[in-house]
Amino acid sequence: MLMVILEYAVGVGLSKAGAAIGAGIAAVGAGIGIGRIGANAMDAIARQPQETGNIRSNMILAAALVEGVALLAVVVCLLSFFI
């Protein structure tokens, strides 16, 4: 798989291959980050059930911020791919 990517990179330039790899890494990083946010929120709700509303709202806010940064990273990678 890596050899195919490297052969393709020689044909189109390393910057475009780097942009594609960067977009993939940004998406995977966002998925891992949101998963950790959800897991830690569930742990916090299990410890303090009375604070469920506050924990849930903070979890949604943090997940939205992580997703926004990931979307920005993907857009930058796609712009560098096409320009």
N, C-alpha and C positions, 0 to 999 in steps of 0.2 A: 504494500500500500504506500509506504513512504517513498519507494522508488518511483512509483507512478506519479506521485505528487512532485517529486524532484524533476522527473522528466518533463512534466507539464510546466514546471516553473522555468525551466530553461527556455521553453518555447515562448512564453508570454511575459517573462520578466519576473524577477524575484519580488518586486513590489506588489504585483497582483496576487501572487501566491501568498505572500505575507498578509495581504488584506483578507484573503479568504480564510486563512488560518486564524487570524485575529478575530474575525467575526465568529468563528466557531468557538474559540476560547472564551469570548465574551458571553456567548449564550450558555455554555456549560458552567461558567463561573456564576452567572445569575441563577441558574437552576440549583446549584449547590448552596448558594447563599440563602435563597428563599426556603430551601428545605431545612437548613439549619435554623432559620428564624422560626419556622413553624414548629420544629421539634422543641426548641427552647421555650416557645410560648405554651406548648402543651404541658411541658414540665412545670412551668410557672403556674398554670391554671390548676394542675393537680396539687400543687403545694398550697395555693391560696384560692380556693374556689370563689370566694366572695369578691375577688378582684377580676373576675372574668371579663367584664366590659372594658376596663382600662387596658388589660393585657391584649385583648383582641384588637382594640383600636390602634394601639401602638404597633402590634404585629402587622396590621394592614398598611399602616403608614410606612413602616420600615421596608416591607415587601415592595410597595410602590416606588420608593426611592431607589431600591436596588434594581428594579425592573427599568426605571427611567435611565439609570446610568448604563445598563446593559444595552438598551435601545440606542442610546447616544453612541456607544462604542461600535455597535453594528452599523449605524449610519455612517460614521467616520470611515470604517473599513470599506463599506460599499462605495463611498465617494472616492476613496483612494483607488479602488478597483476600477472604476469607470472613468476617472479623470487622469 
